[in-house]
Amino acid sequence: MGRLSGRRVCKSCGKIYHVKNLPPKKEGICDADGGALYIRDDDKEGAIKVRLETYRKQTAPLIDWYGKKGKLLTIDGVGAPSEVLGRFQAAIDK
């Protein structure tokens, strides 16, 4: 919950921060233009709970279903975008 609810967005320029992983220099203030940071509605705890429940009910079962059909491709998404893209391309070329 903390990871998902920690995003903050600048109202004026749209720059994204995270309270723990990428905090602004001054709490609530954008480093780039001094704009106010806010929490998007979909980053609030109630909305996150709905998103997670929807995932558990609708998405997780699909992962099992496609896995059993041999049609699930799992890729490690950690790393630089170019690294992840490389792993994806290698996986689909098999």
C-alpha positions as CSV (number, residue, x, y, z in Angstrom):
1,M,0.0,0.0,0.0
2,G,2.8,2.4,0.9
3,R,4.5,1.9,-2.5
4,L,1.3,2.5,-4.4
5,S,0.1,5.4,-2.3
6,G,3.4,7.2,-2.2
7,R,3.2,8.9,-5.7
8,R,3.0,12.6,-5.8
9,V,2.5,14.7,-9.0
10,C,3.3,18.4,-9.6
11,K,0.1,20.3,-10.4
12,S,1.9,22.6,-12.8
13,C,4.5,20.6,-14.7
14,G,3.3,16.9,-14.1
15,K,6.7,15.8,-12.7
16,I,6.3,12.6,-10.6
17,Y,7.8,12.0,-7.2
18,H,7.5,9.2,-4.6
19,V,7.6,10.1,-0.9
20,K,10.0,7.3,-0.1
21,N,11.8,6.3,-3.4
22,L,12.1,9.7,-5.1
23,P,11.1,12.5,-2.7
24,P,11.3,16.2,-3.6
25,K,13.9,18.3,-1.8
26,K,11.1,20.1,0.0
27,E,8.0,18.1,1.0
28,G,5.0,19.0,-1.1
29,I,7.0,21.3,-3.5
30,C,8.2,20.4,-7.0
31,D,12.0,20.6,-7.5
32,A,11.5,21.6,-11.1
33,D,9.2,24.6,-10.9
34,G,8.0,25.0,-7.3
35,G,4.5,23.8,-8.1
36,A,2.4,22.1,-5.4
37,L,2.5,18.3,-5.3
38,Y,-0.8,16.4,-5.0
39,I,-2.1,12.8,-4.7
40,R,-4.0,11.6,-7.7
41,D,-7.5,10.2,-6.9
42,D,-6.4,6.7,-8.1
43,D,-3.4,6.8,-5.7
44,K,-5.6,7.2,-2.6
45,E,-6.0,4.2,-0.3
46,G,-9.6,3.5,-1.1
47,A,-9.0,3.5,-4.8
48,I,-5.9,1.3,-4.4
49,K,-7.9,-1.3,-2.4
50,V,-10.5,-1.4,-5.2
51,R,-7.7,-1.8,-7.8
52,L,-6.0,-4.7,-5.8
53,E,-9.3,-6.5,-5.3
54,T,-10.1,-6.2,-9.0
55,Y,-6.7,-7.6,-9.7
56,R,-7.3,-10.6,-7.4
57,K,-10.7,-11.3,-8.8
58,Q,-10.2,-10.6,-12.5
59,T,-6.5,-10.6,-13.5
60,A,-4.8,-13.2,-11.3
61,P,-7.1,-16.0,-12.5
62,L,-6.1,-15.1,-16.1
63,I,-2.5,-15.6,-15.3
64,D,-3.2,-19.2,-14.2
65,W,-5.5,-19.8,-17.1
66,Y,-3.0,-18.6,-19.7
67,G,-0.1,-20.4,-17.9
68,K,-2.0,-23.7,-18.1
69,K,-2.5,-23.1,-21.9
70,G,1.2,-22.5,-22.4
71,K,0.4,-19.0,-23.6
72,L,1.9,-16.9,-20.7
73,L,5.2,-15.1,-21.2
74,T,6.8,-14.0,-18.0
75,I,9.5,-11.3,-18.2
76,D,11.6,-9.7,-15.4
77,G,10.6,-6.1,-15.4
78,V,13.4,-4.9,-13.2
79,G,16.1,-2.7,-14.7
80,A,16.5,0.0,-17.3
81,P,13.8,0.1,-20.0
82,S,16.3,-1.0,-22.6
83,E,17.2,-4.1,-20.6
84,V,13.6,-5.0,-20.1
85,L,12.9,-4.5,-23.7
86,G,15.8,-6.7,-24.6
87,R,14.5,-9.5,-22.4
88,F,11.0,-9.1,-23.9
89,Q,12.4,-9.2,-27.5
90,A,14.5,-12.3,-26.7
91,A,11.5,-14.0,-25.1
92,I,9.2,-13.4,-28.1
93,D,11.8,-14.5,-30.6
94,K,12.0,-18.0,-29.1
